[in-house]
Amino acid sequence: LFPPAEHRPATLQEGKTEVLEMLLEDTIRHLRYRFLGRETKKIRSMGTFRTLKFACQIGTSEDSFTDGTEFTVWISDDKNLIPLYIESPVRIGSVQAYISGYHGLKYPLSSKIK
C-alpha cells in the first residue's frame, strides 16, 4: 500500500504530500500521506527496524479531509514495505497497532537491525 510504485523509498521527499486512491468498505477513499523521514523503530516482540515514517489522513471519494485527524504509519525500509507500526489519536489518548509476525515475504527482511 505505501508508497505507490512511482514513489519508491529512494525518491521520497521529506514533507511532500501525495494522495493515494484506495477502496475501503465499498467506497473509494483518498489517503493523503506525507513522508516524515527515515527512523529507527523498536517494535514490541519483533526487534528494531529501519523504517519510513508517514503522516496520513483518510478522506472520502469527494476528496474531503475535513476533520484534520492524522495517523502515523511506520513501514519497513526495504523492498517489502511492510506496515510495522500504526499510531492513531482518539478522543482520549491514542491507539497503537504493531506487527506480531510475518512469513512468506517476497524479499529478505533487510530492514531488521536486531
C-alpha positions in Angstrom: 0.0 0.0 0.0 2.8 2.5 0.9 4.2 4.1 -1.2 2.9 3.7 -4.7 5.3 2.3 -7.3 6.3 5.8 -8.6 7.4 6.8 -5.1 9.8 4.1 -4.0 12.0 4.9 -0.9 14.9 6.3 -3.0 12.7 9.0 -4.5 10.7 10.1 -1.4 11.0 13.7 -0.4 10.5 14.7 3.2 7.4 16.9 3.8 6.0 16.3 0.3 2.3 15.4 0.4 0.8 12.9 -2.1 -2.7 11.3 -2.5 -3.4 7.6 -3.0 -6.8 6.4 -4.1 -8.0 3.1 -2.5 -11.1 1.1 -2.0 -12.3 0.8 1.7 -15.6 -0.6 2.7 -17.1 -0.4 -0.8 -16.2 3.3 -1.0 -13.4 5.0 -2.9 -11.3 6.8 -0.3 -8.3 9.1 -0.8 -5.4 8.6 1.5 -3.3 11.8 1.8 0.2 11.0 3.1 3.3 13.0 3.9 6.7 11.4 4.2 8.2 12.4 7.5 11.6 10.7 7.0 13.5 7.6 8.0 13.6 6.4 11.6 14.9 3.5 13.6 11.9 2.0 15.4 11.7 -0.7 18.0 8.6 -2.9 17.5 7.4 -4.9 20.5 8.4 -8.6 20.4 9.8 -8.2 16.9 13.0 -6.2 17.2 14.4 -3.0 15.8 13.9 -1.9 12.2 14.9 0.8 9.8 11.6 2.4 8.8 9.9 5.0 6.6 7.6 7.2 8.6 4.4 8.7 7.1 1.6 11.0 8.4 -1.7 10.1 6.8 -5.3 11.3 6.6 -8.2 9.4 5.0 -10.8 11.4 3.0 -14.0 10.5 1.2 -14.4 10.0 -2.5 -15.1 13.7 -2.8 -11.6 14.5 -1.5 -12.9 15.7 1.8 -10.2 15.8 4.5 -12.3 17.9 6.8 -11.6 16.7 10.3 -7.8 17.0 10.1 -7.1 13.8 12.0 -3.8 12.3 11.1 -2.4 8.9 11.9 1.2 7.8 11.7 2.5 4.7 9.9 6.0 3.2 10.1 6.7 0.8 7.2 9.8 -1.3 6.7 12.6 0.5 4.8 13.2 -2.4 2.3 11.6 -3.9 -0.8 8.7 -5.5 1.3 7.3 -2.1 2.5 5.5 -3.9 5.4 3.4 -1.7 7.8 5.2 -2.4 11.1 3.5 0.1 13.5 0.5 2.4 13.3 -0.5 5.1 15.8 -3.8 7.0 15.7 -5.2 9.6 18.0 -8.6 9.0 19.6 -10.7 11.4 21.8 -8.6 10.5 24.8 -5.1 9.2 24.1 -4.2 7.1 21.1 -4.5 3.6 19.6 -1.4 1.7 18.6 -1.2 -1.4 16.3 2.0 -3.3 15.6 3.0 -6.3 13.5 3.2 -9.5 15.5 4.8 -11.8 12.9 5.4 -12.4 9.2 6.1 -15.2 6.8 6.3 -15.9 3.1 7.9 -12.5 2.2 8.8 -11.9 -1.4 12.1 -10.2 -0.4 14.5 -10.6 2.5 13.6 -8.5 5.5 16.7 -6.4 5.2 15.3 -3.5 7.3 15.5 -5.5 10.5 18.5 -4.4 12.6 18.3 -6.8 15.5 
